[in-house]
């Protein structure tokens, strides 16, 4: 009887320990940065990418969080739509959606870009995954009409779907040579740091609004 009681005690303790470990794991927020080269960290060490620097900034503020990099250089919104189901794994608590820059560079119609982005948003909403939408601005050389049609995409989608919005992902970096790579388009590590610093208040509000229960 004493042996059975001792064995039962061990089993109960082990169960409680496993439960505590599971609870600790469940509390860790799983965020995914889903985008193109600006998210992937083009020509940068993985430790200097936006997702890596953002994760560090959030952890420094006390958040128990993992920010996974699901950025693919060269991706358009169409390419993102084709891979969103498998690039954002089950168990993801929130997504930072950053796509559209390559559409503008290739002259894709803003209407098609918006359609693709909305399809991605709908896919994620169907999985109950909250989205923070990171906006982009069309290059000036695309012309005023294109820019007007393109630049309104992100705010319109955010309003329609009730999304958190960071209006311009490259804010603070554009036209700043010291924050860019030699191509004059992509941020260097210091530039990414500026992007993280400026976007952090919006990201933090987004993180506070989501929980693993979502």
QUIPE-V208516 format. One record per backbone hydrogen bond with DSSP energy under -1.0 kcal/mol. CO is the residue of the C=O (numbers start at 1). NH is the residue of the N-H. E is the energy in kcal/mol with one decimal. If there is no record, write none. Layout:
BEGIN
co-><CO/CO>
nh-><NH/NH>
e-><E/E>
END
This chain:
BEGIN
co-><1/2/3/4/5/6/7/8/9/10/11/12/13/14/15/16/17/18/19/20/21/22/23/25/29/30/30/31/32/33/34/35/36/37/37/41/45/46/49/50/51/52/53/54/55/56/58/59/63/64/66/68/72/76/77/78/80/83/84/89/94/95/96/97/100/101/102/103/109/110/111/112/113/114/115/116/117/118/119/120/121/122/124/125/130/131/132/133/135/139/140/143/144/145/146/147/150/152/153/154/155/156/157/158/164/166/168/170/170/173/176/177/179/181/186/188/189/190/191/192/193/194/195/196/199/200/201/202/203/204/205/207/211>
nh-><5/6/7/8/9/10/11/12/13/14/15/16/17/18/19/20/21/22/23/24/25/26/27/28/66/93/94/68/96/70/98/72/40/41/42/44/48/49/53/54/55/56/57/58/59/60/63/62/65/29/31/33/75/80/81/82/84/87/88/92/32/132/34/134/104/105/106/108/113/114/115/116/117/118/119/120/121/122/123/124/125/126/129/128/95/164/97/166/169/142/143/147/148/149/150/151/153/156/157/158/159/160/161/163/133/135/171/173/174/176/179/180/188/184/181/192/193/194/195/196/197/198/199/200/203/204/205/206/207/208/209/210/214>
e-><-2.5/-2.5/-2.7/-2.6/-2.1/-2.2/-2.3/-2.4/-2.4/-2.6/-2.5/-2.4/-2.3/-2.5/-2.4/-2.5/-2.3/-2.5/-2.4/-2.4/-2.2/-2.6/-1.4/-1.2/-2.7/-2.7/-1.2/-3.2/-2.8/-2.7/-3.0/-2.2/-2.7/-2.2/-1.7/-2.4/-2.4/-1.1/-2.5/-2.7/-2.5/-2.0/-2.2/-2.6/-2.6/-2.5/-2.3/-1.8/-1.1/-2.5/-3.1/-3.1/-1.9/-2.3/-2.3/-1.7/-1.3/-2.3/-1.5/-1.3/-2.2/-3.0/-2.4/-3.0/-1.9/-2.0/-1.6/-2.7/-2.2/-2.6/-1.9/-2.5/-2.6/-2.5/-1.9/-2.0/-2.5/-2.7/-2.2/-2.2/-2.7/-2.4/-2.5/-1.9/-2.2/-1.1/-2.6/-2.8/-2.9/-2.0/-1.9/-2.4/-2.5/-2.1/-2.8/-3.1/-2.0/-1.8/-2.4/-2.5/-2.2/-2.5/-2.4/-2.3/-2.9/-3.1/-1.7/-2.2/-1.6/-1.9/-2.4/-1.5/-1.9/-2.0/-3.1/-2.6/-1.8/-1.6/-2.3/-2.6/-2.4/-2.6/-2.1/-1.7/-2.5/-3.2/-1.9/-2.1/-2.9/-2.3/-1.1/-1.0/-2.2>
END
